[in-house]
């Protein structure tokens, strides 16, 4: 009998599969897309995510970065918060997913090219994609088909604008050992060092406009970027996605499928890998229902800080004060950076 059937072969699903295999479980991953899977992503692993991946035996290379720098996109005023417990890593999404898939394969995890979009369960097992297992883990992304099929998606919050992500690469040497977050009136630009000769630029915005139109709001950043770009633009969104629960009988949700606020703080992968471990622990102990509380406790700082920044972002007079306030109170800013690191 399969212990865990994991729907989704991205980082959250593969991390869950690795945790499960290390716990002695029989795990199958259902993923219809071939490896590696690319998507719009800031491609920065916070120090906590990098540490947890090393603990799982996942060899992740990449370009180290040592903190976060907030930059006013026009004036250039800045605030910096350095990590206290080791660097983060800028790493291509495809390289990360390939490393996770290789580690899962070495542990005996089987990957099948199937899509999970219908789920049936009874007292003893769950059935999906022609496979029966003791539990199903939905790690199928921001717009989780499993979550939608089970009627567990929470409605959008009234009055809050939807936010979207756009990502592109540039073949230029990183000019900083920090991830830079450039702030403009209606969007942010995240600059992540990925290699000695490549950076990633991810834009988060509530406006529908092409990448170059959004990038023009950051004249200081634009002046540093050569043309042409090193990759095509990839997009994702709307980013805010709610889930009513994390546990529904024998179905458990992890990663973006468990509910997502925004990419603003860069903590998504740390939360996904850590929550995957908690999910497996709760299942192994025969208390899958305990995962709901564990997820809420793990995600509390991410949800609180991200929601607070979004609240300020949606109020232009406050949004214009974010970088000046971070520069005025550097110790507070550094503390916030390390809270999420």
C-alpha positions in Angstrom: 0.0 0.0 0.0 1.3 3.5 -0.9 1.5 5.6 2.2 1.6 9.0 0.5 0.4 10.0 -3.0 1.8 13.4 -3.7 0.0 15.5 -6.3 2.6 17.9 -7.8 6.3 17.5 -8.5 7.4 21.0 -7.7 9.6 21.9 -4.6 6.8 21.5 -2.1 5.7 18.1 -3.4 9.2 16.8 -3.8 10.3 18.0 -0.3 7.2 16.2 1.1 8.2 13.0 -0.8 11.8 13.2 0.5 10.6 13.7 4.1 8.2 10.7 3.6 10.9 8.5 2.2 13.3 9.3 4.9 10.6 8.4 7.4 10.3 5.0 5.9 7.1 5.6 3.9 6.3 4.4 0.4 5.8 7.5 -1.7 4.5 8.1 -5.2 4.5 11.6 -6.9 1.9 12.3 -9.6 3.2 15.0 -11.9 2.2 15.3 -15.6 5.0 17.7 -16.6 8.6 16.6 -17.3 11.5 17.7 -15.1 12.7 20.4 -14.8 9.6 22.5 -14.2 10.0 26.3 -14.5 7.7 29.0 -13.2 7.7 32.7 -12.3 9.7 32.8 -9.0 12.1 35.2 -7.3 14.5 32.3 -7.1 16.0 33.3 -3.8 16.3 30.7 -1.0 16.3 32.3 2.4 18.9 30.9 4.8 16.3 28.7 6.5 15.3 27.1 3.3 18.9 26.5 2.3 19.6 24.8 5.7 16.5 22.6 5.5 17.4 21.4 2.0 20.9 20.5 3.2 19.4 18.6 6.1 17.3 16.6 3.5 20.5 15.8 1.6 19.6 18.0 -1.4 22.8 19.4 -3.0 21.8 22.9 -4.0 24.4 25.2 -5.6 23.8 28.8 -6.5 25.0 32.3 -5.7 25.2 33.2 -2.0 23.5 36.4 -0.8 23.9 37.8 2.7 20.8 39.9 3.4 18.1 42.1 2.0 18.3 45.7 0.8 15.3 47.9 0.3 15.8 50.6 -2.3 13.6 53.6 -3.2 13.2 53.0 -6.9 13.6 56.7 -7.8 15.7 58.4 -5.1 17.9 55.5 -4.4 17.5 55.8 -0.6 18.2 52.4 0.9 18.0 50.2 4.0 19.9 47.0 4.6 19.4 44.0 6.8 22.1 41.3 7.0 21.4 37.7 7.9 22.8 36.6 11.2 23.0 32.8 10.6 24.5 32.2 7.2 23.7 33.2 3.7 20.7 32.6 1.4 21.1 31.2 -2.1 20.1 32.6 -5.4 19.3 29.5 -7.5 17.4 28.9 -10.7 14.0 27.3 -10.2 14.8 24.6 -12.7 18.1 23.7 -10.9 16.3 23.5 -7.5 13.6 21.2 -8.9 16.1 19.0 -10.6 18.1 18.6 -7.4 15.0 17.7 -5.4 13.9 15.2 -8.1 17.3 13.5 -8.1 17.3 13.2 -4.3 13.8 11.8 -4.3 14.7 9.3 -7.0 17.7 8.1 -5.0 15.4 7.5 -2.1 13.1 5.3 -4.1 10.3 7.8 -4.7 8.4 6.9 -7.9 7.1 9.6 -10.2 4.2 8.9 -12.5 3.1 11.2 -15.3 -0.5 11.7 -14.2 -2.6 14.6 -13.2 -4.7 14.6 -10.1 -8.0 16.5 -10.5 -10.6 14.2 -8.9 -10.4 12.7 -5.4 -12.4 10.1 -3.6 -11.7 9.0 -0.1 -13.2 6.6 2.5 -12.2 5.7 6.1 -9.1 3.8 5.0 -7.7 5.3 1.9 -7.9 7.9 -0.8 -8.2 7.3 -4.6 -6.9 9.7 -7.2 -5.4 9.4 -10.7 -6.1 5.7 -10.7 -3.9 5.2 -7.6 -5.0 4.3 -4.0 -3.0 5.5 -1.0 -3.4 6.0 2.7 -3.1 9.7 2.3 -3.0 12.3 -0.6 -0.8 15.3 -0.3 -2.0 18.2 -2.5 1.2 20.1 -3.5 -0.3 21.2 -6.8 0.4 24.9 -6.7 -1.2 28.3 -6.3 -4.4 27.4 -8.2 -4.5 23.9 -6.8 -6.9 21.7 -8.8 -7.4 19.4 -5.8 -8.3 22.3 -3.6 -10.8 23.6 -6.2 -12.3 20.1 -6.9 -12.9 19.7 -3.1 -14.5 23.1 -2.8 -11.9 24.3 -0.3 -10.7 27.5 -2.0 -11.5 30.6 0.0 -13.2 33.5 -1.8 -11.1 36.6 -2.7 -11.0 39.3 0.0 -13.3 42.1 -1.1 -11.6 45.4 -1.8 -8.1 44.1 -2.1 -6.4 44.4 -5.5 -5.1 41.2 -7.0 -1.3 41.0 -7.3 0.8 39.3 -10.0 4.4 38.2 -10.5 6.6 38.6 -13.6 10.2 37.3 -13.9 13.0 37.7 -16.3 16.8 37.1 -16.3 19.6 39.3 -17.3 23.2 38.3 -18.2 25.0 40.7 -16.0 27.3 40.4 -13.0 25.5 40.9 -9.7 26.4 44.3 -8.3 25.5 43.4 -4.8 25.8 40.4 -2.4 22.2 41.2 -1.2 18.8 40.7 -2.7 17.6 44.1 -3.6 13.9 45.1 -3.3 13.2 48.2 -5.3 10.0 50.0 -4.3 7.9 52.1 -6.7 4.4 53.6 -6.4 2.5 50.5 -7.5 5.0 47.6 -7.7 8.3 46.2 -6.4 11.3 44.7 -8.2 13.3 42.0 -6.7 16.9 41.6 -7.9 18.5 38.2 -7.0 22.1 37.2 -7.8 21.9 33.8 -9.5 25.5 33.3 -10.8 28.6 35.3 -11.4 27.2 36.5 -14.6 23.4 36.4 -14.2 20.7 38.0 -12.1 16.9 37.5 -11.9 14.5 40.4 -11.8 11.0 39.6 -10.5 8.3 42.2 -10.4 5.3 42.1 -8.1 2.5 44.4 -9.1 -1.3 44.9 -9.0 -1.4 46.4 -12.5 -1.8 44.6 -15.8 1.1 45.9 -17.9 4.0 44.5 -19.9 7.3 43.8 -18.0 9.2 46.6 -19.7 6.4 49.1 -18.8 6.6 48.0 -15.1 10.4 48.1 -15.1 10.4 51.7 -16.4 9.1 52.7 -13.0 12.6 51.9 -11.6 15.0 54.2 -13.5 18.0 53.5 -11.3 17.5 49.7 -11.7 16.7 50.0 -15.5 20.0 51.8 -16.0 21.9 48.8 -14.7 20.3 46.2 -17.0 21.8 45.4 -20.4 19.7 44.4 -23.4 18.5 42.1 -24.6 17.2 40.1 -21.7 18.6 36.7 -21.0 15.2 34.9 -20.9 11.6 35.3 -21.7 9.1 36.8 -19.2 7.2 34.3 -17.1 4.1 35.3 -15.0 2.0 34.0 -12.2 -1.0 35.1 -10.2 -3.3 36.3 -8.8 -0.9 35.6 -5.9 -3.3 35.8 -2.9 -5.0 32.4 -2.7 -6.8 31.1 0.4 -7.6 27.6 1.5 -10.4 26.9 4.0 -8.4 24.1 5.7 -5.1 22.3 5.4 -6.5 18.9 6.3 -9.7 17.4 4.8 -10.0 13.8 5.8 -7.1 11.9 4.2 -6.2 14.9 2.0 -3.5 17.3 3.3 -2.3 20.5 1.6 1.3 21.9 1.5 3.1 24.7 -0.3 1.1 27.3 -2.2 -1.8 24.9 -2.3 -2.2 25.3 1.4 -2.9 29.0 1.0 -0.7 31.9 -0.1 -0.6 35.6 0.8 2.1 37.1 -1.4 5.7 36.8 -2.4 6.6 40.1 -0.9 8.7 38.6 2.0 10.3 35.8 0.1 9.5 33.2 2.7 7.4 30.8 0.5 10.0 28.1 0.0 11.1 28.1 3.6 7.5 27.6 4.7 6.9 24.9 2.1 9.9 22.8 3.0 9.4 23.1 6.7 5.7 22.4 6.6 6.4 19.3 4.5 8.4 17.9 7.4 5.6 18.7 9.8 3.0 17.1 7.6 5.0 13.9 7.4 5.6 13.9 11.1 1.8 14.2 11.8 1.0 11.4 9.4 3.7 9.1 10.8 2.4 9.7 14.3 -1.1 8.8 13.2 -2.4 12.4 13.9 -2.9 13.9 10.5 -5.4 16.4 11.9 -2.6 17.9 14.0 -1.0 19.3 10.8 -3.6 22.1 10.6 -2.4 23.6 13.9 1.3 22.9 13.0 0.9 24.8 9.7 -0.8 27.7 11.3 2.0 28.0 13.9 4.7 27.7 11.3 3.1 30.3 8.9 2.1 32.8 11.6 5.1 35.2 11.1 4.9 34.9 7.3 1.2 35.6 7.3 1.3 38.5 9.8 4.3 40.4 8.3 3.2 39.9 4.7 -0.3 41.0 5.4 1.0 44.0 7.3 3.2 45.1 4.4 0.5 44.6 1.9 -1.9 46.7 4.0 0.7 49.5 3.9 1.4 48.9 0.2 -2.3 49.5 -0.6 -2.2 53.0 1.1 0.1 55.2 -1.0 1.1 57.7 1.8 2.2 54.7 3.9 3.8 52.9 1.0 6.0 55.9 0.3 7.3 55.6 3.9 8.4 52.0 3.9 12.0 52.5 2.7 12.5 55.7 4.8 11.2 54.0 7.9 13.4 50.9 7.3 16.4 53.2 6.9 15.5 55.2 10.0 15.3 52.1 12.2 17.9 49.7 10.8 17.9 47.4 13.9 14.2 46.9 13.5 14.5 46.2 9.8 17.4 43.7 10.4 15.2 42.0 13.1 12.3 41.6 10.6 14.7 40.2 7.9 16.0 37.6 10.4 12.6 36.8 11.6 11.9 35.4 8.1 15.4 34.1 7.5 
